């Protein structure tokens, strides 16, 4: 028996890896966050125990409590799945959970998942890289435990070039936009914010860096900043996406 840190991907159950689907079906206990799709949880066998430890805005489950829970469950001779949206090691605090399990000498595995930083833009028809447009992309959190967005060197990121993908940045978008412009990015830089990417309720809001602070965005949204955000490849057809208000 062991603990499996499993990436659930961006939400669509068909984007689960085969290994993730198998472990979910075999689990005795599933410890999941609030981004986990209900249809993914329905893949579990009858009698599986579900424990919701979602970090909901305004009412987060402390990470220390999650770590202790996983260690406790890992001593109970159960098949435990810690189900995390996206990939466990991309802003999923999976490294902290793995560290806690290692210190307690609890066997564990890590099952990668499609990160929303790449999968969500792709589902909206936005390539994070595109030849002669964006040769690289940077993935950054818009929220830190201490200091929020202000603790990140946005001005430096503005000078790197390529695409910037921001996760968990909706509440800090005004600060992010201003500091990227302070770093040299044009106010006309295209923005695409994709909410609930890969799910039936997926919605894309398009705007510009200069208007990001007033855009009607809601969490959870993946924010794509850069020239590629003006693209929309749907059904093999390239459509120049309109910015908000056009």
PAMI-878090 format. One line per field, with one value per residue: residue number from 0; residue in one letter; x, y, z of N, C-alpha, C in turn. Coordinates in steps of 0.2 Angstrom, whole numbers, plus 5000, padded with zeros to 4 digits. Layout:
BEGIN
pos	[NUM ...] $
code	[A ...] $
npx	[X ...] $
npy	[Y ...] $
npz	[Z ...] $
capx	[X ...] $
capy	[Y ...] $
capz	[Z ...] $
cpx	[X ...] $
cpy	[Y ...] $
cpz	[Z ...] $
! end
This chain:
BEGIN
pos	[0 1 2 3 4 5 6 7 8 9 10 11 12 13 14 15 16 17 18 19 20 21 22 23 24 25 26 27 28 29 30 31 32 33 34 35 36 37 38 39 40 41 42 43 44 45 46 47 48 49 50 51 52 53 54 55 56 57 58 59 60 61 62 63 64 65 66 67 68 69 70 71 72 73 74 75 76 77 78 79 80 81 82 83 84 85 86 87 88 89 90 91 92 93 94 95 96 97 98 99 100 101 102 103 104 105 106 107 108 109 110 111 112 113 114 115 116 117 118 119 120 121 122 123 124 125 126 127 128 129 130 131 132 133 134 135 136 137 138 139 140 141 142 143 144 145 146 147 148 149 150 151 152 153 154 155 156 157 158 159 160 161 162 163 164 165 166 167 168 169 170 171 172 173 174 175 176 177 178 179 180 181 182 183 184 185 186 187 188 189 190 191 192 193 194 195 196 197 198 199 200 201 202 203 204 205 206 207 208 209 210 211 212 213 214 215 216 217 218 219 220 221 222 223 224 225 226 227 228 229 230 231 232 233 234 235 236 237 238 239 240 241 242 243 244 245] $
code	[X X X X X X X X X X X X X X X X X X X X X X X X X X X X X X X X X X X X X X X X X X X X X X X X X X X X X X X X X X X X X X X X X X X X X X X X X X X X X X X X X X X X X X X X X X X X X X X X X X X X X X X X X X X X X X X X X X X X X X X X X X X X X X X X X X X X X X X X X X X X X X X X X X X X X X X X X X X X X X X X X X X X X X X X X X X X X X X X X X X X X X X X X X X X X X X X X X X X X X X X X X X X X X X X X X X X X X X X X X X X X X X X X X X X X X X X X X X X X X X X X X X X X X] $
npx	[5004 5002 5005 4999 5003 4994 4992 4978 4976 4969 4955 4946 4940 4945 4958 4965 4980 4983 4988 4984 4970 4969 4974 4965 4953 4957 4959 4957 4955 4953 4961 4957 4957 4948 4947 4946 4937 4920 4916 4928 4930 4920 4925 4930 4930 4915 4912 4924 4933 4931 4940 4939 4950 4951 4959 4950 4945 4947 4944 4955 4962 4974 4991 4999 4991 4986 4997 5000 4988 4990 5002 4997 4986 4995 5000 4990 4989 4982 4977 4980 4976 4981 4974 4977 4973 4979 4996 5005 5017 5018 5015 5007 5010 5015 5028 5030 5022 5027 5039 5036 5031 5042 5050 5043 5045 5036 5030 5028 5022 5024 5013 5013 5003 4994 4998 4989 4994 4998 4989 4976 4977 4979 4967 4959 4963 4975 4991 5005 5018 5024 5030 5041 5034 5033 5046 5047 5041 5035 5030 5021 5017 5003 5001 5008 5012 5017 5018 5011 5007 5016 5028 5035 5046 5041 5044 5056 5052 5045 5055 5060 5054 5044 5030 5020 5013 5001 4996 4984 4981 4971 4966 4976 4978 4978 4990 4999 4998 5001 5015 5021 5020 5027 5039 5041 5033 5020 5005 4996 4998 4992 4980 4973 4962 4957 4944 4940 4946 4946 4934 4916 4911 4920 4927 4933 4940 4945 4957 4967 4984 4984 4971 4968 4966 4953 4945 4933 4936 4936 4941 4944 4956 4967 4979 4985 4998 5004 5009 5004 4992 4983 4979 4968 4965 4954 4946 4955 4956 4963 4959 4960 4959 4948 4950 4944 4928 4928] $
npy	[4994 5011 5029 5039 5053 5061 5068 5076 5083 5096 5095 5089 5073 5064 5068 5062 5053 5035 5028 5036 5035 5022 5021 5029 5021 5011 5015 5016 5027 5044 5059 5075 5090 5106 5108 5097 5087 5082 5071 5064 5060 5051 5040 5031 5016 5008 5013 5019 5031 5049 5063 5080 5093 5105 5120 5132 5149 5161 5152 5142 5125 5122 5119 5112 5104 5095 5089 5081 5073 5065 5058 5051 5043 5036 5027 5018 5006 5007 5010 5025 5040 5055 5067 5079 5095 5098 5096 5088 5094 5106 5121 5114 5111 5099 5095 5098 5089 5077 5078 5078 5065 5058 5061 5055 5042 5036 5026 5032 5037 5047 5054 5061 5074 5083 5099 5114 5125 5123 5114 5121 5133 5127 5120 5131 5135 5141 5143 5141 5143 5148 5147 5160 5169 5167 5160 5154 5150 5156 5151 5156 5159 5169 5172 5172 5164 5173 5190 5191 5195 5205 5201 5195 5196 5205 5215 5210 5199 5204 5207 5196 5190 5181 5170 5173 5164 5165 5158 5157 5170 5180 5188 5197 5204 5217 5223 5214 5217 5231 5231 5223 5232 5242 5236 5236 5230 5232 5241 5237 5224 5207 5198 5183 5175 5160 5152 5138 5129 5116 5110 5108 5120 5129 5145 5159 5175 5189 5202 5217 5220 5233 5234 5224 5225 5229 5220 5207 5195 5179 5167 5150 5155 5153 5164 5171 5179 5189 5189 5177 5176 5182 5173 5160 5144 5135 5120 5118 5130 5146 5159 5177 5182 5193 5207 5212 5221 5223] $
npz	[5000 4997 4995 4982 4972 4962 4946 4940 4928 4918 4919 4910 4910 4900 4898 4907 4912 4908 4919 4929 4929 4932 4945 4952 4951 4958 4971 4989 4997 4992 4992 4988 4979 4976 4963 4956 4945 4946 4938 4937 4949 4950 4944 4954 4964 4971 4988 4990 5000 5001 5003 5005 5002 4997 4992 4994 4989 5001 5011 5014 5015 5027 5022 5030 5037 5027 5023 5035 5036 5024 5028 5039 5033 5025 5034 5036 5029 5016 4999 4994 4985 4981 4974 4962 4954 4937 4936 4949 4953 4948 4954 4963 4976 4977 4979 4993 4999 4995 5001 5015 5016 5013 5024 5034 5031 5022 5009 4992 4976 4961 4949 4934 4927 4915 4914 4918 4913 4901 4895 4896 4888 4876 4874 4872 4860 4859 4856 4866 4862 4846 4830 4824 4832 4846 4854 4866 4883 4899 4914 4928 4945 4950 4963 4979 4995 5004 5002 4990 4973 4972 4976 4966 4952 4941 4932 4927 4921 4910 4901 4897 4886 4873 4878 4893 4905 4917 4932 4944 4946 4945 4956 4957 4946 4942 4948 4942 4928 4928 4933 4923 4912 4917 4916 4902 4893 4881 4882 4873 4872 4869 4878 4885 4894 4901 4908 4918 4909 4897 4901 4901 4904 4899 4896 4887 4890 4881 4881 4883 4889 4895 4898 4907 4921 4922 4917 4916 4925 4933 4945 4944 4932 4918 4913 4899 4892 4879 4862 4856 4862 4854 4845 4839 4837 4830 4826 4816 4809 4808 4817 4819 4835 4843 4853 4869 4868 4854] $
capx	[5000 5006 5002 5000 5002 4992 4989 4971 4975 4966 4948 4943 4942 4948 4965 4969 4984 4980 4990 4980 4964 4969 4975 4959 4949 4959 4960 4953 4954 4955 4961 4956 4956 4942 4948 4945 4930 4916 4916 4934 4929 4915 4928 4932 4926 4911 4915 4930 4932 4933 4942 4940 4955 4952 4961 4945 4947 4944 4944 4959 4964 4981 4995 5002 4985 4986 5003 4999 4983 4993 5006 4992 4983 5000 5002 4984 4989 4977 4979 4979 4977 4981 4972 4978 4972 4985 5002 5007 5023 5018 5012 5002 5012 5016 5034 5030 5018 5032 5044 5033 5030 5049 5052 5039 5046 5030 5031 5024 5024 5021 5010 5012 4997 4994 4997 4984 4998 4999 4983 4971 4977 4978 4960 4956 4965 4980 4998 5010 5024 5022 5036 5042 5030 5035 5050 5048 5035 5037 5025 5023 5011 5001 5000 5013 5010 5019 5019 5007 5010 5022 5035 5038 5050 5037 5048 5061 5049 5043 5061 5062 5051 5040 5023 5019 5007 5000 4991 4981 4983 4965 4965 4982 4979 4980 4997 5003 4998 5005 5022 5023 5020 5033 5045 5042 5028 5016 4998 4992 4999 4986 4978 4968 4961 4953 4942 4938 4948 4944 4928 4910 4909 4926 4926 4939 4940 4951 4958 4974 4987 4982 4964 4967 4964 4945 4942 4928 4938 4934 4945 4951 4957 4974 4980 4990 5000 5009 5007 5000 4985 4978 4977 4963 4965 4948 4944 4960 4955 4965 4955 4963 4955 4946 4951 4937 4925 4928] $
capy	[5000 5017 5035 5041 5060 5060 5074 5075 5087 5102 5095 5084 5066 5060 5070 5059 5047 5029 5027 5040 5032 5015 5022 5032 5016 5006 5019 5016 5034 5049 5066 5079 5098 5108 5109 5090 5087 5077 5065 5060 5056 5045 5034 5027 5011 5009 5012 5024 5037 5055 5069 5086 5097 5110 5127 5137 5156 5163 5146 5137 5120 5123 5114 5107 5099 5090 5084 5077 5069 5060 5054 5047 5039 5032 5022 5014 5000 5009 5013 5032 5044 5062 5070 5087 5097 5099 5092 5089 5097 5113 5125 5110 5110 5092 5094 5098 5083 5072 5079 5076 5058 5055 5062 5050 5035 5033 5025 5036 5038 5053 5052 5067 5076 5089 5106 5119 5131 5122 5111 5125 5137 5123 5119 5137 5136 5146 5139 5145 5144 5148 5149 5167 5173 5166 5155 5152 5153 5156 5149 5160 5160 5176 5172 5169 5164 5180 5196 5191 5196 5210 5197 5192 5201 5205 5219 5206 5194 5208 5208 5189 5189 5175 5170 5173 5161 5166 5154 5159 5177 5184 5193 5201 5205 5224 5223 5211 5221 5237 5230 5221 5238 5246 5232 5237 5227 5237 5241 5234 5216 5203 5194 5178 5172 5155 5149 5131 5126 5109 5108 5110 5127 5133 5152 5163 5182 5192 5209 5219 5221 5239 5234 5218 5227 5230 5214 5204 5188 5175 5161 5149 5156 5153 5170 5170 5186 5189 5189 5171 5177 5185 5167 5155 5139 5131 5116 5118 5136 5151 5165 5182 5184 5200 5209 5214 5227 5223] $
capz	[5000 4996 4993 4975 4971 4955 4943 4937 4922 4918 4921 4906 4912 4895 4898 4912 4910 4909 4925 4934 4929 4935 4952 4955 4951 4964 4978 4995 4999 4988 4995 4982 4979 4974 4956 4954 4941 4949 4934 4938 4956 4949 4942 4959 4965 4977 4995 4991 5004 4998 5008 5001 5006 4992 4994 4991 4990 5008 5016 5012 5020 5028 5019 5035 5038 5021 5024 5041 5034 5020 5032 5043 5029 5023 5039 5037 5024 5011 4993 4995 4980 4982 4967 4962 4947 4933 4938 4956 4954 4945 4958 4966 4982 4978 4982 5000 5001 4994 5007 5021 5016 5014 5031 5038 5028 5019 5002 4988 4969 4958 4943 4931 4924 4910 4918 4915 4910 4893 4892 4896 4882 4870 4873 4869 4853 4860 4857 4870 4858 4839 4826 4823 4836 4853 4854 4873 4887 4906 4919 4934 4949 4952 4970 4984 5002 5007 4997 4984 4966 4973 4978 4960 4948 4935 4927 4924 4916 4904 4897 4894 4879 4873 4881 4900 4907 4924 4936 4951 4946 4944 4961 4957 4939 4941 4950 4937 4922 4929 4933 4917 4908 4920 4913 4895 4889 4878 4885 4868 4872 4869 4884 4884 4901 4900 4914 4918 4903 4895 4904 4897 4905 4897 4893 4886 4890 4878 4882 4882 4896 4898 4901 4911 4927 4922 4913 4921 4926 4939 4946 4942 4925 4916 4910 4894 4890 4874 4855 4855 4865 4849 4841 4841 4832 4832 4820 4811 4806 4812 4817 4823 4840 4844 4860 4872 4866 4847] $
cpx	[5004 5002 5004 4999 5000 4989 4983 4971 4971 4958 4945 4945 4946 4956 4969 4974 4981 4982 4986 4973 4964 4970 4969 4954 4951 4959 4955 4951 4957 4955 4962 4956 4950 4942 4946 4937 4927 4916 4922 4933 4924 4918 4931 4927 4921 4914 4921 4928 4935 4934 4943 4945 4956 4954 4956 4947 4943 4943 4948 4961 4972 4986 4998 4997 4985 4992 5002 4994 4986 4998 5002 4989 4988 5002 4996 4984 4983 4980 4976 4980 4976 4980 4972 4977 4979 4990 5004 5013 5024 5013 5006 5004 5014 5023 5034 5027 5023 5037 5042 5032 5037 5051 5049 5040 5040 5031 5026 5026 5021 5019 5009 5005 4998 4993 4993 4988 4999 4992 4977 4971 4976 4971 4956 4958 4971 4987 5002 5016 5021 5028 5035 5037 5032 5039 5051 5042 5038 5030 5026 5016 5009 5000 5005 5010 5011 5021 5015 5010 5016 5028 5038 5041 5047 5041 5053 5058 5047 5049 5063 5060 5047 5033 5024 5013 5006 4995 4990 4983 4977 4965 4970 4983 4981 4987 5001 5004 5002 5013 5025 5024 5026 5040 5046 5037 5023 5009 4994 4993 4993 4986 4973 4967 4955 4951 4939 4940 4948 4938 4922 4909 4915 4924 4932 4937 4946 4951 4965 4977 4985 4975 4963 4964 4956 4942 4938 4930 4936 4939 4941 4951 4965 4974 4986 4992 5005 5006 5002 4993 4980 4977 4971 4962 4959 4946 4949 4960 4958 4961 4959 4958 4954 4947 4944 4935 4925 4923] $
cpy	[5006 5023 5038 5049 5060 5067 5072 5079 5093 5102 5089 5077 5062 5062 5067 5054 5040 5027 5030 5037 5026 5016 5025 5026 5011 5009 5017 5023 5039 5056 5071 5086 5100 5109 5102 5089 5081 5070 5061 5056 5050 5039 5029 5022 5012 5008 5016 5030 5043 5060 5075 5091 5103 5117 5132 5144 5158 5158 5140 5132 5121 5117 5109 5102 5093 5086 5079 5072 5063 5056 5049 5042 5034 5026 5017 5008 5001 5011 5020 5036 5051 5065 5077 5089 5099 5094 5093 5093 5104 5117 5121 5108 5102 5090 5094 5092 5077 5072 5077 5068 5055 5056 5057 5043 5032 5032 5029 5036 5045 5052 5059 5068 5082 5095 5110 5124 5130 5119 5116 5130 5133 5122 5125 5139 5141 5142 5144 5146 5144 5151 5156 5172 5173 5160 5151 5154 5152 5155 5152 5160 5167 5177 5169 5169 5170 5185 5196 5192 5201 5207 5194 5198 5202 5210 5215 5201 5197 5208 5201 5188 5182 5176 5170 5170 5161 5161 5157 5167 5182 5190 5198 5204 5213 5226 5220 5215 5228 5236 5227 5227 5242 5243 5233 5234 5232 5236 5237 5226 5212 5199 5189 5175 5167 5152 5142 5128 5118 5106 5110 5118 5132 5140 5156 5171 5185 5200 5211 5220 5228 5239 5228 5220 5228 5225 5210 5196 5185 5169 5155 5150 5156 5159 5170 5177 5186 5189 5183 5171 5179 5179 5163 5150 5134 5127 5117 5125 5141 5157 5171 5184 5191 5202 5212 5221 5228 5218] $
cpz	[5000 4995 4986 4974 4964 4952 4939 4930 4923 4920 4917 4908 4906 4894 4903 4909 4911 4917 4931 4935 4933 4943 4955 4956 4957 4971 4983 4998 4994 4991 4989 4983 4976 4966 4952 4951 4945 4945 4934 4944 4955 4946 4947 4960 4971 4983 4996 4996 5001 5003 5004 5005 5001 4995 4991 4993 4997 5013 5014 5017 5021 5025 5024 5037 5033 5022 5030 5039 5029 5024 5036 5039 5026 5028 5040 5033 5019 5005 4993 4988 4982 4975 4967 4955 4944 4935 4945 4957 4951 4949 4962 4973 4983 4980 4990 5003 5001 5000 5013 5022 5016 5021 5036 5036 5025 5011 4998 4981 4967 4951 4939 4928 4919 4914 4914 4912 4903 4891 4891 4890 4876 4869 4871 4862 4853 4860 4861 4867 4850 4835 4824 4827 4843 4853 4861 4877 4895 4910 4926 4938 4950 4959 4974 4991 5006 5002 4991 4978 4967 4974 4972 4955 4941 4929 4923 4919 4910 4899 4894 4887 4879 4876 4889 4902 4915 4927 4942 4951 4945 4949 4961 4950 4938 4943 4944 4931 4923 4929 4927 4912 4910 4917 4906 4891 4887 4881 4880 4868 4873 4875 4883 4891 4900 4907 4913 4911 4902 4897 4899 4898 4903 4894 4893 4886 4886 4879 4880 4889 4899 4901 4905 4918 4928 4919 4918 4921 4933 4939 4946 4934 4924 4912 4905 4891 4885 4867 4853 4857 4860 4844 4843 4836 4834 4825 4814 4807 4811 4811 4822 4828 4841 4851 4862 4869 4858 4844] $
! end
